[in-house]
Amino acid sequence: MNYASLLTGSAGLDTPPAHPLTHHEILTLVQPFTRRDLHVDLAATDRVNRRLVFKPVSHHEDGVGGIDAQEVLQLDNPRPGYSILTRTLTLGSGLCATLETQGEDPRVLLARIETMRPHQQFRSVDGTIVALNYRLAPRAGAKGYDPAAVDRELLRGEARIAGFTIVLRTPQVRGYPAEIDITPPAADVKLPEDLLAVMGWAWSPLRRSKAGWSGKLKARGSGAELSRTIEARFEQAIAHLARTLSQPPAAFHATQVRARWGVALRRALPLLFFGSLIVGAAGLTLVDIPQDSIFNLLLMGAPPLLMIGAFGMRDIPSMEIPPLPRRIDHPAWHPQAETAAPPSLDVQTT
């Protein structure tokens, strides 16, 4: 077990399997699944790594929750007495959503998974399908066997808009921001850095990455409360991107010009703050302060305290001169702009 495992709560998941699954262990593990007419896929099962994969189950649109998806269950048993059950739902478009839970009894894990209907892992936001990955954890203070007494924690979100792939990853360490990646369909695509930051202070400007652009989303809270906040803001971002990317780039500046100037001012605040400190310190040289004054003591201790405070922040502010908002001249967001409308999905909102 390493320090990173303690921080992320993944202790026990990185340890090598105790030994390959025996025939007796397989029969014991699959009992609750066979009772629900779920059968092991022998070709996909990996006994050496103690992994059982079950045959796919189809959920048709008029059958379960208004979706058309294929479900695959995977049971990992890295050591006797501890299992991880993962449900993967795949739509016809290739978009996937997973649901996982961990514990000792596979019967309890399966009951937890079944408390969440397949359609609850998908949203339709302004005609855009959003796939959400969750972890189900036992609720604090829950007593006895109650599969419904679980908290739903968001792990990942994904959507595809006008050829762009938007992926949200929730923080694995408490107090850190969530990350959002925007991957374009081509390498020569340009996006404004304030594309998401115009939505508010919680969103950071976009930065170039190997695959496209990356940004951060700040949210307060913990556990299920934090997940709900991040999920709501992610849906807000999807609605914003669906409107923005469906219009010419010039429309973004026309509709968000005031917000863009606000982002530019916000990005300049760290530089203005430290610049004002420098000017203030220079001005104090013109003031005669007695050596035994408490004010003199505070001035002497201020620089190291400011340095400790700045470098002690989890997200150190950038010292930059932000670019001024300008009208975007190129006619489309990317050369291979899709003309087909995105698929719609009639799902229930929870």
C-alpha positions in Angstrom: 0.0 0.0 0.0 1.5 3.4 -1.0 0.7 7.0 0.0 -1.3 7.6 -3.2 -3.5 4.6 -2.4 -4.3 6.0 1.0 -5.2 9.4 -0.5 -7.5 8.0 -3.2 -9.0 5.3 -1.2 -7.8 2.5 -3.6 -6.1 0.5 -0.9 -6.3 -3.2 -1.8 -7.1 -2.7 -5.4 -3.5 -2.6 -6.7 -2.4 -5.8 -4.9 -1.8 -8.8 -7.1 -4.4 -11.6 -7.0 -4.0 -14.2 -4.3 -4.3 -17.2 -6.6 -6.4 -18.1 -9.7 -10.1 -18.6 -9.2 -10.9 -22.2 -8.3 -14.0 -24.0 -9.6 -15.5 -24.0 -6.1 -14.9 -20.2 -5.8 -16.6 -19.6 -9.1 -19.6 -21.6 -8.2 -19.9 -19.7 -4.9 -19.5 -16.2 -6.5 -22.0 -16.8 -9.3 -24.9 -18.1 -7.2 -26.7 -14.8 -6.8 -26.2 -14.0 -10.5 -27.5 -17.4 -11.8 -30.7 -16.9 -9.7 -31.3 -13.8 -11.9 -30.6 -15.7 -15.1 -27.2 -14.1 -15.5 -24.6 -16.5 -16.9 -20.8 -16.4 -17.0 -19.1 -15.6 -20.3 -16.3 -18.2 -20.2 -14.5 -16.7 -23.2 -14.2 -13.2 -21.5 -13.6 -14.6 -18.0 -10.0 -14.4 -16.6 -9.5 -16.9 -13.9 -5.8 -16.0 -13.4 -6.7 -12.4 -12.5 -9.8 -13.5 -10.6 -12.2 -11.8 -12.9 -15.7 -13.1 -13.9 -17.5 -11.5 -16.9 -21.2 -12.2 -17.5 -22.9 -12.5 -20.8 -24.4 -9.3 -22.2 -28.0 -8.4 -21.5 -29.9 -6.0 -23.8 -32.2 -3.3 -22.5 -34.4 -2.2 -25.3 -36.1 1.2 -25.6 -39.6 0.0 -24.9 -38.4 -2.4 -22.2 -36.4 -0.7 -19.6 -36.4 3.0 -18.8 -36.6 4.3 -22.3 -33.0 3.4 -23.4 -31.5 1.0 -25.9 -28.3 -0.3 -24.3 -26.3 -3.4 -23.8 -25.3 -4.3 -20.2 -22.2 -6.3 -19.2 -21.5 -7.2 -15.6 -17.9 -7.8 -14.3 -17.1 -9.2 -10.9 -13.5 -8.8 -9.7 -12.4 -10.8 -6.7 -8.8 -9.8 -6.0 -8.8 -11.8 -2.8 -11.3 -14.1 -1.0 -13.9 -12.1 0.9 -13.6 -8.9 -1.2 -15.2 -8.2 -4.5 -15.8 -5.3 -7.0 -18.9 -5.4 -9.2 -19.0 -3.2 -12.3 -21.9 -2.7 -14.6 -21.1 -1.3 -18.1 -23.9 0.1 -20.2 -23.1 0.8 -23.9 -25.5 2.7 -26.2 -25.6 2.1 -30.0 -23.6 5.2 -30.5 -20.7 3.7 -28.5 -21.2 6.0 -25.4 -20.6 4.0 -22.2 -21.6 4.5 -18.6 -20.4 2.4 -15.7 -21.6 1.7 -12.2 -19.4 0.1 -9.5 -19.6 -1.0 -5.9 -17.3 -2.8 -3.5 -17.8 -5.1 -0.6 -17.6 -8.6 0.8 -20.8 -10.3 -0.4 -21.6 -10.5 -4.1 -25.3 -10.9 -3.3 -25.3 -7.5 -1.6 -23.3 -5.9 -4.5 -25.7 -7.2 -7.1 -28.7 -5.9 -5.0 -27.0 -2.4 -4.9 -26.4 -2.3 -8.6 -30.0 -3.3 -9.3 -31.3 -0.3 -7.2 -30.1 2.0 -9.9 -32.0 1.6 -13.2 -30.0 1.8 -16.4 -31.7 4.9 -17.6 -30.5 6.8 -14.5 -26.9 6.8 -15.8 -27.9 8.8 -18.9 -29.2 12.4 -19.3 -30.6 14.3 -22.2 -29.3 17.9 -22.0 -30.6 20.1 -24.9 -30.6 17.0 -27.2 -27.1 15.9 -26.1 -26.7 12.5 -24.5 -24.6 12.5 -21.3 -23.2 9.3 -19.9 -22.4 9.3 -16.1 -20.2 6.8 -14.2 -21.0 6.3 -10.6 -19.7 4.5 -7.5 -22.2 3.2 -4.9 -20.9 3.4 -1.4 -22.7 2.3 1.8 -24.3 5.3 3.5 -22.7 6.5 6.7 -24.7 5.2 9.7 -26.7 2.6 7.7 -27.5 -0.5 9.7 -28.3 -4.0 8.6 -28.7 -5.2 5.1 -30.3 -2.4 3.0 -29.1 -2.2 -0.6 -30.9 1.1 -1.0 -28.9 2.7 1.8 -26.0 3.8 -0.5 -24.6 7.1 -1.6 -24.1 7.7 -5.3 -20.7 9.3 -6.1 -20.0 10.6 -9.5 -16.7 9.4 -11.0 -16.8 10.5 -14.7 -19.1 12.1 -17.2 -18.9 12.1 -21.0 -20.8 13.7 -23.9 -20.2 14.3 -27.6 -21.2 17.6 -29.1 -20.6 18.6 -32.8 -17.7 16.2 -33.1 -16.1 17.3 -29.8 -15.7 14.8 -26.9 -16.2 16.3 -23.5 -15.0 14.3 -20.5 -15.3 15.2 -16.8 -13.3 13.5 -14.1 -14.1 14.1 -10.5 -11.3 14.6 -8.0 -9.9 11.6 -6.3 -8.4 13.6 -3.4 -10.7 15.8 -1.3 -10.3 19.5 -1.8 -9.0 19.4 -5.4 -11.0 20.6 -8.4 -12.6 18.3 -11.0 -11.0 18.2 -14.5 -12.7 18.6 -17.8 -11.2 17.7 -21.1 -12.4 18.8 -24.6 -11.0 16.7 -27.4 -11.6 18.1 -30.9 -12.2 16.0 -34.0 -9.1 17.5 -35.8 -5.7 18.8 -34.7 -6.1 22.3 -36.2 -9.1 23.3 -34.2 -8.9 26.5 -32.1 -11.1 27.2 -29.1 -11.2 30.3 -27.0 -9.6 29.9 -23.6 -12.6 31.4 -21.9 -15.1 29.0 -23.5 -16.1 27.6 -20.1 -14.9 30.3 -17.8 -17.7 32.6 -19.0 -20.1 30.5 -16.9 -18.7 31.7 -13.6 -15.9 31.7 -11.0 -16.1 27.9 -10.6 -14.7 27.4 -14.1 -11.0 27.9 -15.0 -9.8 29.0 -18.5 -8.9 26.2 -20.9 -5.3 25.2 -21.4 -3.8 23.4 -24.3 -3.2 19.7 -23.7 -1.9 16.8 -25.8 -5.4 15.7 -26.9 -7.0 19.2 -27.0 -7.9 21.4 -24.1 -8.3 21.0 -20.4 -10.0 23.0 -17.7 -10.9 22.8 -14.0 -14.1 22.9 -12.1 -14.1 24.0 -8.4 -16.8 22.7 -6.1 -17.3 22.6 -2.4 -18.6 19.7 -0.3 -17.8 16.1 0.1 -19.3 12.7 -0.7 -22.7 12.6 -2.3 -23.2 16.4 -1.9 -20.1 17.1 -3.9 -21.1 14.7 -6.6 -24.5 16.3 -7.0 -22.9 19.8 -7.3 -20.4 18.6 -9.9 -23.0 16.7 -11.8 -25.3 19.8 -11.9 -22.5 22.0 -13.1 -21.4 19.5 -15.7 -24.9 19.4 -17.1 -24.8 23.3 -17.2 -21.6 23.1 -19.1 -23.0 20.6 -21.6 -26.0 22.9 -22.2 -23.7 25.8 -22.7 -21.5 23.9 -25.1 -24.4 22.5 -27.0 -25.7 26.1 -27.7 -22.2 27.5 -28.4 -20.8 24.8 -30.7 -24.1 24.7 -32.7 -23.6 28.3 -33.7 -20.8 30.1 -35.6 -17.8 31.1 -33.5 -18.5 34.8 -34.0 -21.8 34.3 -32.1 -19.9 33.3 -29.0 -18.3 36.7 -28.7 -21.5 38.6 -29.5 -23.5 36.8 -26.8 -20.8 36.6 -24.2 -18.8 39.8 -24.6 -19.5 41.1 -21.1 -18.7 37.7 -19.5 -15.5 37.5 -21.5 -14.3 40.9 -20.2 -15.2 39.7 -16.7 -13.0 36.6 -17.3 -10.1 38.7 -18.5 -10.3 40.9 -15.4 -10.6 37.8 -13.2 -7.4 36.3 -14.8 -5.6 39.6 -14.2 -6.4 39.7 -10.5 -3.4 37.7 -9.2 -1.0 39.9 -11.2 -2.8 43.1 -10.0 -2.7 41.9 -6.4 1.0 41.2 -6.4 1.7 44.4 -8.4 -0.2 46.4 -5.8 1.9 44.8 -3.0 5.1 45.8 -4.8 3.9 49.4 -5.2 2.7 49.5 -1.6 6.1 48.2 -0.4 7.9 50.8 -2.4 5.6 53.5 -1.0 6.4 52.4 2.6 10.0 53.4 2.1 8.9 57.0 2.0 7.1 56.6 5.4 9.0 56.9 8.7 7.9 53.9 10.8 9.4 53.6 14.4 11.5 50.5 14.9 9.5 49.4 18.0 6.2 49.8 16.3 4.0 46.7 15.9 3.3 47.8 12.4 6.9 47.5 11.5 6.9 43.9 12.9 3.9 43.0 10.7 5.7 44.4 7.6 8.7 42.3 8.3 6.7 39.1 8.7 4.4 39.8 5.7 6.6 38.6 2.8 7.3 35.0 4.2 3.6 34.6 5.2 2.5 35.6 1.7 4.9 33.2 0.1 3.8 30.3 2.4 0.1 31.1 1.7 0.7 31.3 -2.1 2.7 28.0 -2.4 0.4 26.3 0.1 -2.6 26.7 -2.1 -3.7 23.5 -3.9 -4.4 25.5 -7.1 -1.7 28.2 -7.4 -3.1 31.2 -9.3 -1.4 32.0 -12.6 0.6 35.2 -13.0 -0.4 36.2 -16.5 -1.4 39.1 -18.7 -4.7 37.7 -20.1 -5.5 38.1 -23.8 -8.2 40.7 -24.5 -11.5 39.3 -25.8 -11.7 39.5 -29.5 -14.2 38.5 -32.1 -13.5 35.0 -33.5 -13.1 35.2 -37.3 -13.0 31.6 -38.5 -16.5 30.6 -39.8 -16.7 27.2 -38.1 -15.4 25.6 -34.9 -13.6 22.9 -37.0 -13.2 22.1 -40.7 -15.0 18.8 -40.5 -18.1 20.3 -38.8 -20.9 17.7 -38.6 -24.1 18.6 -40.3 -26.1 15.8 -38.8 -28.1 16.7 -35.6 -27.0 14.8 -32.5 -29.1 11.8 -31.5 -31.9 12.4 -28.9 -32.6 10.3 -26.0 -35.9 10.2 -24.0 -34.8 9.4 -20.5 -36.1 10.2 -17.1 -34.3 12.8 -14.9 -33.5 11.9 -11.4 
